[in-house]
Amino acid sequence: MQGCRTLEGWSSQQLPLYDSADCSTTLPFICRTSRESYVKMKELSESQRSHPSPFMHHLMQISNGTQGVEGVMGGQPGIQMSWGQASSLLNMSRQALEDTREGLQPGDMLSMVQLLARAADVPTDTAAEGNDSLATISAGELSHTFITVADSLISQDNAPKWQAIKQVVSGPMAVVKSIDRMVTSLSTQLMTETDHLLIHRSNIKLEVQQQSLGEGSSGPKFCGPDVESVTNIDCISVPTQNMQNLHDNGFQKVTVVNTWYSSLRPLFNAEENITMIPIVTDGIQRYLGTILGSSVISTTVLGDGQPVSMAVRFQLQHRSQI
C-alpha cells in the first residue's frame, strides 16, 4: 500500500539515497560485477563490432537487415524478444552454424549463450499479436532448433572457447540452465501438440512426456543413449508411489521433462573441475579432489502445468579417468 523503496543515487558521503514508487512501476536496476568480468565483456563486444567473425558475418548476411538482430545478438540491455523474434534468430543461428566451417570464436560463444538465455526467458503469456505470438509458432519446432544450437555450443570442439569466456559466463552449465527454463516454460504448448516429444543430438537428449493420472499410474523412466534395457545406468525415473501421491492430491495430468548431457568434463579446466576439500586420514591433512566424471541427467516434474517437488531415482556410470 505504501509503495516500494527505490534507490535514487548516492550522497556525497557515498551513502545510498532512497525514495519510494508504485510497486508496479518498471525501473532500471543496477548490476554489480567484477572489474575483470566487465573488461572482458567490453573487450569481446568491441572486438565483435569492429572485426566480426566469419560466423557473425554470415549470420548478418542471412538476417538481411532483420530488425533488432544486431541489438539482440550484441547483448544490448532493454531489448525484449518476442517469440517470433526468438524463433527467427534461432533458425538463422542454426543455419549460420551449419554453414560456417571456421568454427565459433569466443565472442560468438558469448553471443549465442546470451541468445539462448534471452529466448528461454521470453514469457509464454506475452500478449503479442500476429506472427510474433506463440500461437503462430510450433513449440516443437522451436524446441528442436533451440536444442540444435545448444548442442553445438557444448561440443568438445569448443572447450578452448569456453575457457576464453569463463570470466563472463559461468561455463557450459549456463546452457544447461537455459534449456531447463526453455522446456519448462514451453511444456504446456508442447503438450498441446503431442503427448511425447523426443529430441536427440550428439551431446543432448531431451524427452518430454505427458500422461493422465489414475489409480496405479506407473512412473516414467528415461535413459541416456546406448543404454541396455536390462541396466539402469544413466537412467532416471519417477517412483510409482509418487505418481499415486499426485493423483491422491487431485492432479489430473503429469508432465515429465527429462534431459541427458554427455560428459561436460572436457569443457572445464582442471582447476574448475576439482574442489579441494581438506580431510584427515592417518593423522595427516589431505585433500579430496572431486571431478565431474559422469554424464549429467535431470528431471523436472509438472503437475497440471505447475512444477512440483518430487524425489526421483537415478543412477549414473562414472567414466574412466586417465
N, C-alpha and C positions, 0 to 999 in steps of 0.2 A: 504494500500500500504506500510505503514511503519512498519507493524507488530503489535503485541500486547505486552503490558507491562507484564512482569513476575516478580514474587517475587523470588529473589535468596537467601535471607537469612537476617541476622541481623548484624549490625555493633556492635563494642564494646560499643557504646553508646546506644545500643538497638534501633537503627533506621533502618527501612526497606531498603534493598538494592534491586534496581530494574534493570532489563535488558529487552531485547525485543526478541521475537521469532516469527516465522511464525505463523499466527493465526490458521492454520490447524494442527499444531503440538499438539499431545496429551501429556499433562503434568500432574504430580500428583498435588493434591490440599491439602490444609490444612483445617481440620475440627476442629472448636473450640467448646468445650463443657465444662460443669461444672465438677469440680473435683468429685462431688458426683456421677454424671452420669457415668464418666469414671471408678471410683472404683467399682460401682455396675455392670457395664458391664463386667469388668475384673473378678469380683467375680463369676458371673453367667457362664462365658465362662470356667473358670478354673474348676469350680465345675462340669460342663458338661463333660469336658475332663477326669477328674480324677475319677468321680463317675457317669457314665452315668445312666440316669433314665431308668425305665422299658420301657417307650415309645421309647427313643433313642436307647436303646439296641436292641429292636425288630426291629426298623427301619433299623439299621445296618445289622441285620440278613437278612431282606428282600432284602436289596440292594445287598448283597452278593458280596461286593467289587466293586460295580459300581464306575467307575472313577469319582472323583470330588464330591462325596456325602458329605464327611466329610468337605471339604473346603466350599462348598456352605451352608450347614446346620450350620457350625461353624461361618458363617459370615465373612470369610476371605476376605479382600478387593482385588480388581483387578480380581475377577473371574466373567467373563461374561457368563451368561447362554444362551444356545440355546433353541429353542422351544422344541426340543426333550428332552433335559435335564429337562426343566421345567415340561413337561408332565410326564416324568418318576418319578421325585421327588414328584410331587403332587399325583400321583397314589399310590406310596409307602407310602406316609404320610397318605393318606386316609385309606389304609389297616391297617397301624400301629395304627391309632386312633380307628378303629373298633375292633382291636384285644386286645388292652391294656386296661385292666379293672381297673388298679390302677389310671387312670386319668393322666392329664398332670402336670408336675412340672413347676415352674417359668421359669427355663432355657429352657424347651420345648416350652413354650409360646413365649419366645423371638425368638427362632429359627424359629418357624412357622410364626410369624409375619414378620420376615426378609425374609423368603422364599416367602411369598405372595407378598411382596413388590418387590423382585427381579423378580419374574415371571411376575408381572404386567408391569414391565419396559423393558421386552425383546422387542426390536423393531420388528415390523411386516415386515420390509423390510430387515431383516437380510439375508445376502447373503450366508446362509448355504446350503449345498448340502446334498443329500441322506436323511437319516432318521431324520436329525436334522432340515430340512426345514419345514416351516409352511404348505407347500403344501401337505405334507405327514401325517399331523396330523389333526384330526377333531376338528375344533374350538368349535363346540357344546359340544363334549365330554370333551375337556379341560375346558370349562366354567363350566360344571356340577361338575367336580372334584374340581375346584377352589372354587366354592360356597360351596360344601360339607365340605371342610377343613375350610373355613372361618366361616361357620355356627357353627362348633364345638368350635371354639375359643371364639365366643361371647355368648356361652351358659351361663346362670346364674350360673351354677355349677363352672365356672371358675372365678367368681368375686374375691375371695381371691388371685388368681394368678395374676390378673391384678393389684391389689394393690401392690403385691410384685415386679412388674417390672415397676411401674409408673415412676421411676427415669430415665428410659432409653427408654420408649415407651410412646407416647402421648395418652395412653388409647385406648379403642376399636375403636375410630374414625380412628385410623391408618388402621384398617382392612377395614372400610368403604371406605376410600380413595383408598386403593389398588383395591377394587372391581370396583370402578368407573373407574380407569385408565385401568384396565384389559379389561372390557367390551367395553369401548370406543375404545381402541386400536384394539380389535378383531372384532369390529362391521362389517367392510367390509367383512371379511372372514365368519363371522356368517351368514350374509345375502346372501352369495353365496350358502349356504347350505339350508337355509329356510328363508321365509319372516316373520316367527313368532317363537320366542323361549321363553319358559316359564320354569323357574326353581323355585321350591317351596320347601323350607326346613323349619325346625321348627322355625328358627329365621330370615330367609331371604326369600323374594320373589323377583325374578328378571324376567323382561319381556322385550324382545327386539322386536320391530315391525318395519316393513318397508312397505311403501306404495308409489305408484306413485301419483304425484301431478297433479291436474286438476281443472277445474272450479268447485267450490262448495265442494272441499275436506273437509271432516269433520276431526276435531282434535281427536286423540286417547285419551282414558280415561283409567286410571289404578287405581286399588284399592287394599288395603291390603286384606288379607284372611278374610273370615267370614263376609264380608260386604254385607248388604242387598242392592239389586239393586235399591230400592227406595230412598236410602240415598246417600250422597256424603261424608260421614265420612271416614277418612283415604284414601282419593282419590286425584288424581292429574290429570289434563287434560290440553291439549293444545287448546286454543281458535280457533274456525274455521277461524276467521279473520286472525290470524297469519299464518295459513296454506295457506290461499289465498295470503298473502303477500309474502311468499316464492315462490309460483307459479308465481306471478307477477314479481319477481326478477330473474326469469329464472331457478330456481331449478327444477329438474326433479323428484327426489325422496327424501323422508324424512325418517330418521331412528330415532326412539324414544326409548331411554334406560331408563326404569323405575326400581327403586329399593325400596323395603319396608323392614324396620328392626323393629322387635318387640322392645319394650321399652328397651333402653340401660341403663336406670337409675340405676338398681341394680349393674351395673358394675363400677359405680363411687362411691366414698365415699361422705359423706355429705359435706366435705369441697370443693371438686371439683365440686359438683353439684350446690352449692349455690354461687351466686355472690352478694356481699353486695354493694348495690348502695345507697348512702345517699339521702334521700328525706325529704321534710318538710311537715308535717301535723300538724295542730292546733298549729303552732309555735314551735314545738319540733322536733329536727332532729331525724328521724327514718331511719331504713334500710329496703329496699325491697329485699327479698330473691327470687331469680329465680332458678328454678329447672327443669330439663328435665322431663316432665310429660306426654309425648306422644310417639307414635311411631316416627320413622324417615323415611322420604319418599323423593325421589328425582327424577328428570328427566333431562336427557341430550338429546338435540335435535341436530341431524346431518343432514345437507342439502348436498346431494350428497357426503356423507362421511366426510364432514368437520363440526366441531362444530359451531353452530350459536347461537347467543344471542337472547333469546326469553322469553317473560313473560308467565307464566303458572298460572293456578288456582289450589289451593289446600285447603283442609280442614282436620284438624286433631282433633281427640277426646282426650281431656285430661283424663288421668287415675285418678281414685280416689286416694287421698293421705291420708295416715293414720298418 
